[in-house]
Amino acid sequence: MAFFTPDFLDFFMELAAHNHKEWFNEHRKRYEQSVREPMKAFVEHMRQRLTPLEPELKELQVKNAIFRINNDIRFAKDKPLYKIHTAAVLNRGGRKEMNRPGFYMQMGPDQPFIAGGSYMPSKEDLMAIRLKIVNEADRFEKILESRDFQAEFEGLGPSKVNKRLPKGLQEHTDALPVLFNKQFYYSKTYDPDRILSDDFDDFLVASYKAAEPLRLFLKEALTA
């Protein structure tokens, strides 16, 4: 079943042209009916569908998964007041545990995408991931080279890199240049019209399953 109507996309396209408080307040009820409430229902639906694959999603509260539509403009006043998309992250704690590998869904009319992995690991988490890769290099490479993962994500996303690594890692960089990465994530864009389709949830579940081995690898690294 489809959770979103065409007005889901129309709302954001009109918001892009009228990104100010007055317009948003005039269309707040429309936002609630076409965006906020369907998104809450969809995230709960996806939580239930993915829980058999990731039991810790039983702990996720939908209110903690969905991001606010307001941009944080405290330190960047040239940002628009509102985002031209809605988004949610599915992991145990949602937005409160952004360092935890999960499933990010960004939905709107302009290059919607899905992503997962470790996008902003702490210094300690980054070291844990790197050591995991060193200790299980064959497993890590097989995951990235697997047919399912390559078909969905075409490998890891572009990453910021360190020029130098701590002792104990330097001798592994010739065989594993990925150790220089500061980020270990994957992503994929898709056609906005998919959001309105009856099988949008199936599309997302298929992507989640394709990335499951890497998600579990990273999760093991960060919970060891």
Secondary structure, 3 states (H helix, E strand, C coil): CCCCCHHHHHHHHHHHHCCCHHHHHHCHHHHHHHHHHHHHHHHHHHHHHHCCCCHHHHHCCHHHHECCCECCCCCCCCCCCECCCEEEEECCCHHHHCCCCCEEEEECCCCCEEEEEECCCCHHHHHHHHHHHHHCHHHHHHHHHCHHHHHHHCCCCCCCECCCCCCCCHHHCCCCHHHHECCEEEEEECCHHHHHCCCHHHHHHHHHHHHHHHHHHHHHHHHC
